[in-house]
Amino acid sequence: MIKHISIKNNQSISLHDIPVLKYDDFLAHNTSLLKEEHHHCVNYFGFPQERKLRLICCIANDNEHTILVSSSLINLDSTLPSFTHHHLSFHIFEREIHENYGIRYSDHPWLKPIRFSHDRYDRNSKIENYPFYKIDSEELHEVGVGPIHAGIIEPGHFRFICNGEQIIHLEIQLGFQHRGIEKLFLEKKKLLQRTILAESIAGDTVVGHTTAFVNLWESLCGFKVGNDLMFSRTLALELERIAIHTGDLSAICNDIAYQLGSAVFGRLRTPVINFFQIWCGNRMAKGLVRAGKNNFPFSKELGNRLLHLFEQYEPDFKEMYAEFKTLPSVLARLEKTGIVTKEQAYSIGAVGMSARMSGIVRDIRMTHPHDLYPQLHHKPILKHHGDVYSRTQIRKEEILQSIDYIKTLLKNIPEEDKSSQKLKSPSANAFAISLTEGWRGEICHCAITDEKGEIAHYKIKDPSMHNWLALALSVRNNEISDFPLCNKSFNLSYCGHDL
Amino acid sequence: MFENIKILFHQGKQYIPDLTTAKVPGIFRGRPIIHNDVQVDEQLLVDLCPTGAIQKNPLSIDLGKCVFCGECAFAAPEKIKFTTDFKISSNERERLIVREGDDRPIQLNPQLIRKEISRCFSGSLKLRQVSAGGDNSCELELNACGNVNFDMGRFGIEFVASPRHADGIVITGPISENMAEPLQICYDAIPEPKIIILAGTDAISGGIFADSPALNRNFLNKYKIDLFVPGNPIHPLTFIHGILELIGRIK
């Protein structure tokens, strides 16, 4: 019996081709796949079908470069054994299914609300009554931080249980940023509206999320993407990585009160995001990525400007980083702070930098390459200590690697494809999945269309969905004063999680 | 120590000397101009706009709703042009609407600026930022206002950690239902007199999220808004210039 259908990244298939298994088989099959390290779950969600709930699970096979999709049809009032009981990395997906549709799990260890979405099953569950974990003890105290934080960042609540200055446990409550994006993808009917929505999922990952959306959309519409579009998207993804990583290094310096590093890395980000403005009129690259067209073709002149930018960026960056990494006062704060072990990162399904910092090879650019990544033959940068310093080093090395990739791409700037290939409407009763490696990690968008070709379900997974738990684990047994530094070293998305 | 001084020397001067006369690089989409001597199918532009910012008779663009995608300027390049004029903040909602034939700077309405603002805040303005469903792009740009390039601190304008230390609130994002109460609590904690600034299209009108049931924008009906800063995200220069006008540092 066929238990799953094996598809490629950015492939769309008929919804009927996804095998429907009995729930017990569905559970046994997917959890057994995760026993092998080259498998991980990229998305698992439910969508209402015929007054029942169709659960769809997508497992990436990193060796074969495929995605294994299977499904199960369950009753809406079910109580089920959980996937999470077998592999913790499913926890967030099952919590989401529970929150949205009221499905109960008999053996889920942490069945709490994740974002208090507007269309949640239980409207009586309120964000002000989140059920925090408590420990009864005279020696311990709780510290609550947020939702509004000291700096200019997004809202989220952190509840610490501390023994003196030492953190025993951190629970992260999110949902404050929930704007109902997935529902709006169904309600807004114009492609441009949906593209603007994709740009607004996380405004620090505009290129990442919009690339995932347009690749998915073009796949649903059977559009053959030209070299010029793939070139622009690949280059923009790497440029976004350079910009945000540079800004993060500045913020890490700021959190350890290293003023010079903060100022220099901060100002080095400016010409990079200004280049986006020169290219497409927006410093965050809003407006750049569009399905089926390119409003801002990349020219040789732009290429030369970018090379000139790197000529000035690289020596300043290297000089600053070389000084930064020799200062004992810097290393004392970064090394052995906020450690996540390889076992922990693997068990929670960490992705992106949060996986690679602990030695896990997980990078869509290598395992499921899209756009021009196949020709770049990407090799992920790995670190092994899983501490703040590993996450800092990864950023530095990824910046230099991205500059190399862009220089390689610039050797061969494709001509603008002027053949007026029109974007058709999406095919009916289809399922499509798109994986993109944003600067934060793996982004996954899934769409299902109805018999008219309208979007019936849209599912977004930001890498932060997995990685927030990594932050919570990293601060255990650390001093509470190191929390801001740990938080910044992950730099996870609140709005990408809350949707 | 010697290395640090060397790095400082290599950086040179990074700040923008005069923020009021600065030019933004590239093809920034700032204040649009709608030419009235060109005929186009206006309905086509109205239908194209993703957020309903374009109205006809006469053709106009509401910068409080515009997400600055620039698609209208691609569809009718002779009719609509986005200029690099970043000075698009105002304290009057109506002034954010650019009509056919308009080609004058967007400014604040001096009649509407409360007297205590320039009296209390012209030399020092401390702000508390609240992101209420903001997508982190406006938040990044607000952070950039204080970096070494824009250096808003030179005017005594700063973001502070506690609302108790603040003279006003800067709101980003369309104000999600789940942030409505924390926003109110934060605002109540700021001592009088205090100002409210809406930064970004999402905050001003809800932007692409305007119809979402997951929002709760009642807060905005209760108070007078002192400054609207359009943009998606706002440009740091737009923000700084708007505030300088508000506190009377630029006439």
Interface residues (C-beta under 8 A of the other chain):
Chain A: F116 S117 H118 I127 E128 P147 I148 A150 G151 I152 I153 E154 P155 G175 F176 Q177 H178 R179 G180 K183 L184 E187 K188 K190 L192 Q193 I196 L197 S200 I201 A202 G203 D204 V206 G247 L260 A263 V264 G266 R267 T270 N274 Q277 I278 W279 C280 G281 N282 R283 M284 K286 G287 N295 P315 D316 E319 M320 E323 S493 Y494 C495 D498
Chain B: E3 N4 K6 I7 L8 H10 Q11 Q14 V24 P25 G26 I27 F28 R29 L48 P50 T51 V67 F68 C69 G70 E71 F74 F82 Q129 V130 S131 A132 G133 G134 D135 N136 S137 C138 E139 L140 E141 L142 N143 A144 N147 V148 N149 F159 A161 S162 G173 P174 S176 E177 N178 M179 E181 P182 C186 D202 G207 I208 F209 D211 S212 P213 A214 L215 N232 P233 H235
